Amino acid sequence: MLNTILHGTPTDRPPLLIAHGLYGSARNWGVIAKRLSDERQVIAVDMRNHGNSPWSDSHSYPDMAEDLAEVIAAHGGQMDVIGHSMGGKASMMLALLHPQAVRRLLVADIAPVSYTHSQIQFIEAMRQVDLEQVTRRSDAHAQLAKLGVEPALQSFFTQSLDIQEKRWLLNLDALANHMPDIMSFPQVEASWDGLALFLSGANSDYVLPEHRPQIRAKFPNARFAKIPDAGHWLHAENPRAFEHTARAFFNA
């Protein structure tokens, strides 16, 4: 089963599952998860091939959906779900394949469509880091900077670096092999009529008006909102607004 980080204890509200995006981890969501756990138990997962979860040669959205369904089954059988980017696509697939497992769904800055901008360049950068020369996180930052990686992403990527063991907590080979799958979204006939909030960063171009017909075809009760002063990493760039919006949606 996926590695999980639990925040808080079960309450009379449904538990909340958080699925991170590509190159992320459950730890990335620690602040928001802890704050939301004042009302309900929050369970953040490391997705497959990330963090302390098992590695696999497969990295398809149906497989990721099964991973999430297994976690939900182990914690009562139904949860509210937040999924960001890759985790948002996995969460959408979860709702489509396991409709009873999801009570409400918040999809953070992603649509059920294929994207053309690959993220492979970051795998190439991480592969080029000489881990034998890394004794502290700043050493990896410096190497990534020379490879053209911007400071915010240097910090983000190195959260998935095990300095003691000199290894990335990312299955870079599997992620590279499946980058076309990660950028796409599988064709499935199902739709899900639960309440879904598609929450975007106001400065992001990941969820466009022309995506709405495809979203509504799969999620007929979809709602749309934007977080101000935020791009694709909206939960990190404006965490208080993200937390407030998520709390209002799940508690309504």
PyMOL commands that set and color helices and strands:
alter all, ss='L'
color gray80, all
select helices_A, chain A and resi 26-36+61-74+86-97+99-101+120-128+131-133+137-146+151-158+172-177+179-183+209-218+234-237+239-251
alter helices_A, ss='H'
color red, helices_A
select strands_A, chain A and resi 4-7+16-19+42-45+79-84+102-108+161-162+167-168+195-201+222-227
alter strands_A, ss='S'
color yellow, strands_A
deselect
rebuild
show_as cartoon
